[in-house]
Amino acid sequence: MDHTSRGWFAIGMEGVSKPGNAGALMRTAHAFGAAFLFAIGHSPGVAATRATDTSDATRHIPFYRWPDPGALVLPRLCRLVGVELTADAIPLPSFHHPLQAAYVFGPERGSLSPTMLARCDFVVKIPTRFALNVAVAGAIVMYDRLIALGRFAPRPLSPTAALEAPNPHRHGKPRFRRGTPPLLTGEDEEGPGGGLS
């Protein structure tokens, strides 16, 4: 069954120093279908991440580097989402994921820089007692996005209840800015049915 979610997303890191964590984050992003990966500032080289990125993510999806948050360039309509434990961050279970989003994670023993936080359209936090490993945090955010935007059957009311099939996808009626064209209404310029055989 296809559980592909709507929209697309990217995964980035700022100042991550441990190659194992960076590689695990990249591998997880590849598994969840990220559109691209990116790094801001210092981060391990791709070769150093290969021990944990066993999927070789950067051979399958684009990987971009920028020297600082000011140099970061994202596609039009893409919203930048910082993942950080700040007082005013939105708890992840209450966050409405944008259809086009780039999620950025900070270093293992630090936080996203003030410049990066200022660039973010949203800042979300995973409601835990203390900070998580960057690769684990990334997996949680990507899973939450998949649950929120993917097509899945609703959860049963109890563990022993039968799993329902997801609702079939339904296309709505076409919408036109200038009204429905005569060809689709069965009319032409001469009125209903005129000129049609």
N, C-alpha and C positions, 0 to 999 in steps of 0.2 A: 504494500500500500504506500502511496506517495504522501509523505508528510511535509512536503516542501512548504515553507512559510512564505508569506507575502513580502515583497520588498527585498532589500539586500542590506548587508552590514559589513563593516570592516573592523579589524581589531588592531590596536596600536599600543605602544608602551613608551613611557618617558623615563629615561634614566635607569632602566633595569640593568643590573650588573651581573647577575648569575646566568651563565649560558644554559644551565639545566632548566631554570624557570622559563627563560625566553623560549627555548625549544619546545617545552611542554605546552606553553601558551600557543605557539604557532601551530603545533600539531593538532591541538584541540580546535583551533579556529578552522583549520583545513577540514577536520571531521564534521564540523557544524555547517560548512558551506560558506565561509567568509568570502567576500568578493576580492578583498586585498588585505595585506598586512602593512603596518608602518611602524617606524621607530623615530622618536624625537630625541635629539641629543645623544649622549653616550649610550651604547648598547652593544652586546656581544655581536661579533661577526657571524655570518650565516654558518661558516664552517664549524665554529665553536658550538653551535646549537644542535648539530647533527646527532649527538649521542641521545638526546631526548626527542628530537623531532624526527622520529623514525619514518614518518610519511613523506619526508622531504618536501614540506609544504611550499617552500619558495621556488621549487621547480614546477609547481602546478598553479600557483596563484601569485599575482604581482606582490613585490615587497619594495616599499619606498622608505627612504631615509631623509629626514630633514634635520638641520643643525639645531634648530630652536623652535619654540611654538609659533613665533612670528612668521617662520618660513613655511609652515604647514599649509598645504593647498588641498582642499577637498572638492569633490564634484558638487555641482549646483544642486540645491535642495537637501544636501546631506547635513544632518544635525550632529554636532559633536557632543558626545556624552562622556563626561568624566566619571570614573568610579572611584570614590574617595569617602572616607569617614569624616565628613564635616557636619557641623551642627545643623545646617540648613539643607543638607542633601535629602533628596526624595528617597524614602525606603523602597527598595527594589520591588517588593510585592505590590506596591501602589503605583508603580511607574508605567505609563503608557508608552511603549517603545515606538519611536518614529519608524515609518516604513523604510527610509534611507537614513542609516545611522552609522557613525564611526565611534566606537567605544575605546577610550584610552585609559590605561592603567599605569600607576606610578611605581616607583622603585620599591624593593623589598624592605628596606629600612628607612623609608621616608615617605613623602607624599608627593602628589602632583604639585608642580611649581605654581606659585601665584599667577604667573603669566599664562600657564596652561589653563588653570581654573577660570581665569578671566575670559579665555577664548571659548570655553564650553557653553553650549546652549542649555544643557542640563547637567546636574551633578546628582548621581544616585549612590546609595550606600546599601551594602548587604547587611541586614540587621543581625550582626553577630556581636559577641562580647569583646572581641579584639580583632585586629587585622588578620586577614587570611593571606596565605601564599598567593602570589600574583596569578599563577597558572590555575589554582583552584578557584579564585575569584572570577577569572575569565570564564571558566567552565560553567559556573553558576549563572553568570549573566547571560551567556549564550543559550543555556538550557531554558532560562526564564523567557527569553525572547522567542524561542521555538514554541514553548507552551502557549505564549500569548498570541503569536501570529500564525502558528501552524494549524493545519486542519486535522483535528483529532476527535475521536468520539468523546462524549462527556464522561467524566468519572462516574462509576456506579455508586449508588448510595451506601453500599456495604462491600467488603472484600469478597463475599460469596455471590454477589449479584452478577448476572450475565452482562458482558460488555456489549454495549450497543454499537452499531455501525455509525460512522459520522454522517451527518446530514449531507445529501448530495449537493454539489455545487450548483447554484442557480444563477443564470445570467439575467440581469434586469433588462427592461425594454430600452432600446436605444434612445439617447437624449440628444436633441439638436438645438443649437443656439437660436436658430431662426425658424423654429416650428418644424413639423414633420414634412419632408419633401412630398410633393403630390404623387410621385411614383409609389411611395409606400402606403399612401392612403387610398389608392385606387382612383385618384382624381388627376386630371391635368388642367391646363389653363382654361379648358372649355367647360369645366364643371364635372360633377360626379359621373364617372363612366364615359365621359366624352373622349373620343379618339382611341379608346381601348377596344380590342376585339379578342 
